[in-house]
Amino acid sequence: MPILPGLPEIEITLRRTARARRFSLRVSQATGAVTLSIPTRAREAEALAFVRAQEGWIRAALARMPAVVGVGIGAELPFEGRMLQLAAGAGRSVRIEGDSLIVPGDADRAAARVSAFLRVQARNRLVAASDHYAAQIGRKVTRVTLRDTRSRWGSCTSDGALMYSWRLIMAPPRVLDYVAAHEVAHMLEMNHSDRFWAVVDRLFPGWQAERAWLKRQGGALQSIRFEGD
């Protein structure tokens, strides 16, 4: 893997693709990985020269990355768009009390317990939202799967199986609803054509604001690190 020298050194992933007509740099908002897409027949020396010429842009993009946030007792965590402070407490289940997220048990296991709580809440909300929007277009959801994806917030297969990032439960409710409407719209249009966006507009008018929120704030949700991340 090529290295851009400096402080710190930056690893560059070269991706050759027949679809590339020119050099194209991308910095992942989820992981900070730097990828350079290049035409199949491009010389690696030319690609590395391009990277060196773009060093300032690359470092500036990395500097704008959200700081990694660890989860533990005393930390703050977004839930449905509002900040909750993790607090130790008695009982058996993680629960919300006012502006606190009460986490019983060993403090060393707090991150794992909170992650499990968020996944349950995410499934409940996303299944309900998916069924709601599918009913509006006369379709049925066949399956809902939750993953911790870093490259996309959701996906849809031709047979009506939906996949979502469980981290959506940390976003404002309308953002989660927009993603559900977006993926359900793919049941009618497996593309991003004008027809597809017309379906999204019918299911979730004003979706542009929620889409913009994800572009601005989605990286912050991805920067939160739970146990095992």
Backbone torsions as a table, in degrees:
resi	resn	phi	psi	omega
1	MET	NA	125.4	-179.7
2	PRO	-61.2	148.5	-179.4
3	ILE	-120.0	130.8	171.9
4	LEU	-89.9	112.8	-175.8
5	PRO	-68.3	159.1	179.4
6	GLY	139.1	-170.1	178.9
7	LEU	-118.8	105.6	-4.5
8	PRO	-84.6	168.1	171.7
9	GLU	-67.8	149.2	-178.2
10	ILE	-124.6	124.8	176.1
11	GLU	-78.5	136.6	-179.8
12	ILE	-117.7	126.3	175.0
13	THR	-94.0	121.9	176.7
14	LEU	-91.5	129.4	-179.0
15	ARG	-125.0	106.6	177.6
16	ARG	-83.4	131.1	-179.3
17	THR	-146.6	138.1	-179.7
18	ALA	-65.8	-21.5	-178.5
19	ARG	-79.2	-17.5	-177.7
20	ALA	-75.6	131.0	175.7
21	ARG	-107.1	-10.4	179.3
22	ARG	-154.9	173.2	176.6
23	PHE	-72.3	139.0	-178.8
24	SER	-142.1	121.6	-179.7
25	LEU	-97.1	143.9	175.6
26	ARG	-141.4	132.9	173.6
27	VAL	-111.4	116.8	-178.1
28	SER	-65.7	126.5	176.7
29	GLN	-72.0	-16.4	-179.6
30	ALA	-87.4	-41.3	-172.7
31	THR	-120.1	-14.7	-176.0
32	GLY	81.0	4.7	179.2
33	ALA	-67.3	137.8	-179.5
34	VAL	-104.8	120.9	-177.8
35	THR	-121.4	132.9	175.3
36	LEU	-113.0	113.4	175.6
37	SER	-87.5	133.5	-176.3
38	ILE	-136.1	152.5	175.9
39	PRO	-59.9	152.7	-174.8
40	THR	-54.4	-39.7	-174.1
41	ARG	-97.1	7.7	-179.6
42	ALA	-68.0	145.1	177.7
43	ARG	-80.5	140.4	-178.6
44	GLU	-63.2	-33.8	179.9
45	ALA	-62.3	-38.6	177.7
46	GLU	-67.6	-39.0	179.2
47	ALA	-63.1	-42.8	-178.7
48	LEU	-69.4	-33.6	175.9
49	ALA	-64.9	-38.3	177.0
50	PHE	-63.4	-42.8	178.9
51	VAL	-60.6	-45.0	-179.6
52	ARG	-62.3	-37.5	179.6
53	ALA	-68.2	-25.1	-178.5
54	GLN	-100.8	14.8	-175.5
55	GLU	-56.2	-42.2	-178.7
56	GLY	-60.6	-44.0	179.4
57	TRP	-64.2	-42.6	-178.4
58	ILE	-62.2	-47.9	-178.0
59	ARG	-67.0	-35.1	177.5
60	ALA	-66.2	-40.1	178.6
61	ALA	-64.6	-40.5	178.8
62	LEU	-67.6	-35.2	179.8
63	ALA	-66.6	-26.0	179.5
64	ARG	-83.8	-4.1	-179.5
65	MET	-63.6	139.3	176.7
66	PRO	-60.2	143.6	178.0
67	ALA	-66.7	142.2	177.7
68	VAL	-67.7	131.2	-177.3
69	VAL	-115.2	124.2	177.1
70	GLY	-88.2	153.6	-179.1
71	VAL	-106.8	126.6	178.0
72	GLY	-169.4	171.9	179.5
73	ILE	-57.5	130.7	-178.6
74	GLY	97.7	-19.0	-179.7
75	ALA	-78.2	161.2	174.8
76	GLU	-104.5	144.7	-175.9
77	LEU	-141.6	135.3	176.7
78	PRO	-76.3	141.2	174.5
79	PHE	-141.6	118.0	-176.3
80	GLU	49.7	40.2	172.8
81	GLY	87.3	-3.9	178.0
82	ARG	-121.3	150.2	-175.7
83	MET	-84.4	131.6	175.7
84	LEU	-120.3	142.8	176.9
85	GLN	-97.6	129.7	179.3
86	LEU	-74.0	129.9	-178.9
87	ALA	-135.4	142.7	175.7
88	ALA	-71.3	150.5	179.9
89	GLY	-166.6	170.1	179.4
90	ALA	-83.5	171.3	177.7
91	GLY	109.2	-169.1	-176.4
92	ARG	-117.4	-20.6	-172.5
93	SER	-121.5	146.5	171.0
94	VAL	-68.0	136.6	-176.1
95	ARG	-153.2	159.4	177.9
96	ILE	-97.9	130.1	174.0
97	GLU	-132.2	105.4	-177.2
98	GLY	63.1	-122.5	178.6
99	ASP	-99.4	19.4	-179.2
100	SER	-118.4	148.2	171.1
101	LEU	-109.3	107.6	-175.5
102	ILE	-82.0	126.1	-176.9
103	VAL	-122.1	100.9	178.4
104	PRO	-72.3	167.1	173.2
105	GLY	89.7	-168.8	-177.0
106	ASP	-62.0	128.0	-179.5
107	ALA	-60.3	-29.5	179.7
108	ASP	-67.4	-18.1	179.8
109	ARG	-103.4	9.2	-175.6
110	ALA	-59.4	-45.5	-177.5
111	ALA	-60.8	-43.6	-179.7
112	ALA	-65.1	-40.2	-178.8
113	ARG	-69.1	-38.6	178.7
114	VAL	-67.3	-41.2	177.9
115	SER	-59.1	-44.1	179.0
116	ALA	-63.4	-40.7	178.2
117	PHE	-61.7	-45.1	-178.9
118	LEU	-64.2	-37.5	-179.6
119	ARG	-65.7	-39.6	177.7
120	VAL	-64.6	-46.0	179.2
121	GLN	-62.8	-40.8	179.9
122	ALA	-63.2	-43.6	179.9
123	ARG	-61.3	-46.0	-179.5
124	ASN	-58.7	-46.6	-177.1
125	ARG	-70.5	-41.0	-175.4
126	LEU	-73.9	-36.2	175.9
127	VAL	-63.6	-45.2	-179.9
128	ALA	-63.4	-44.5	-179.3
129	ALA	-65.9	-42.0	-179.4
130	SER	-63.3	-45.7	179.0
131	ASP	-63.0	-38.7	-179.8
132	HIS	-60.8	-49.7	-177.1
133	TYR	-73.8	-33.3	178.3
134	ALA	-63.8	-37.5	179.2
135	ALA	-62.9	-31.3	-178.4
136	GLN	-70.4	-21.3	178.4
137	ILE	-111.2	11.7	176.4
138	GLY	71.9	27.6	178.6
139	ARG	-119.5	166.6	177.0
140	LYS	-124.9	138.8	176.0
141	VAL	-77.7	129.6	-179.7
142	THR	-89.5	-29.2	-177.9
143	ARG	-163.4	143.5	173.3
144	VAL	-121.7	122.9	179.6
145	THR	-117.8	138.2	176.8
146	LEU	-109.0	136.7	176.9
147	ARG	-140.4	168.4	175.0
148	ASP	-102.8	69.4	-176.7
149	THR	-79.3	147.1	179.7
150	ARG	-110.8	-11.7	-175.9
151	SER	-105.4	-17.2	-179.4
152	ARG	-152.9	156.2	-179.7
153	TRP	-91.8	-18.1	179.1
154	GLY	-169.9	169.3	175.9
155	SER	-156.5	164.2	-177.7
156	CYS	-141.7	136.1	175.4
157	THR	-99.7	166.7	-176.2
158	SER	-65.8	-19.5	179.8
159	ASP	-96.1	11.9	174.6
160	GLY	87.5	16.7	175.5
161	ALA	-88.5	128.2	-176.9
162	LEU	-111.4	144.2	174.9
163	MET	-126.2	137.8	178.8
164	TYR	-135.1	156.1	167.3
165	SER	-79.7	127.5	179.8
166	TRP	-67.0	-15.6	179.4
167	ARG	-66.4	-11.6	177.4
168	LEU	-61.0	-23.0	-179.9
169	ILE	-67.1	-17.0	178.2
170	MET	-83.9	-17.3	-179.5
171	ALA	-82.0	163.7	174.5
172	PRO	-55.6	146.7	-176.6
173	PRO	-52.9	-38.4	-179.3
174	ARG	-66.9	-28.2	177.2
175	VAL	-68.5	-45.8	176.4
176	LEU	-59.0	-44.0	-179.1
177	ASP	-63.5	-38.5	178.3
178	TYR	-61.8	-44.5	-179.3
179	VAL	-62.9	-40.7	177.6
180	ALA	-62.0	-45.1	178.6
181	ALA	-62.4	-40.2	179.5
182	HIS	-59.4	-48.9	-177.3
183	GLU	-70.6	-37.8	177.1
184	VAL	-63.3	-35.7	178.6
185	ALA	-59.5	-27.5	178.3
186	HIS	-68.2	-15.6	175.4
187	MET	-63.8	-27.2	177.4
188	LEU	-96.6	-34.6	-176.6
189	GLU	-134.8	104.7	-179.2
190	MET	-84.1	57.8	-176.8
191	ASN	-165.6	-174.1	174.4
192	HIS	-122.5	45.0	179.7
193	SER	-78.1	175.7	175.1
194	ASP	-60.1	-34.4	178.6
195	ARG	-64.1	-39.7	178.1
196	PHE	-61.2	-50.1	-177.1
197	TRP	-65.8	-25.7	175.1
198	ALA	-67.2	-36.8	176.7
199	VAL	-67.4	-43.9	177.8
200	VAL	-58.7	-42.9	-178.7
201	ASP	-63.8	-34.3	178.1
202	ARG	-71.3	-39.5	-178.3
203	LEU	-76.9	-35.9	-172.5
204	PHE	-143.7	76.5	-179.5
205	PRO	-57.8	139.8	179.6
206	GLY	81.2	19.3	-176.4
207	TRP	-59.8	-19.1	-175.0
208	GLN	-59.6	-35.6	-179.0
209	ALA	-66.0	-41.9	-179.5
210	GLU	-70.6	-36.7	176.7
211	ARG	-64.3	-40.7	178.4
212	ALA	-65.8	-37.1	178.3
213	TRP	-59.8	-44.3	179.6
214	LEU	-62.6	-39.1	179.3
215	LYS	-65.2	-36.8	-178.7
216	ARG	-80.6	-43.1	-168.5
217	GLN	-110.3	-9.9	-176.7
218	GLY	-59.2	-35.9	179.4
219	GLY	-61.3	-33.4	179.0
220	ALA	-66.4	-37.4	176.8
221	LEU	-66.2	-38.2	179.9
222	GLN	-71.1	-21.7	-176.7
223	SER	-80.9	-8.7	179.7
224	ILE	-77.9	126.0	-175.1
225	ARG	-109.4	121.1	175.9
226	PHE	-99.3	171.7	179.4
227	GLU	-58.4	129.2	179.4
228	GLY	92.2	-8.9	178.1
229	ASP	-69.1	NA	NA
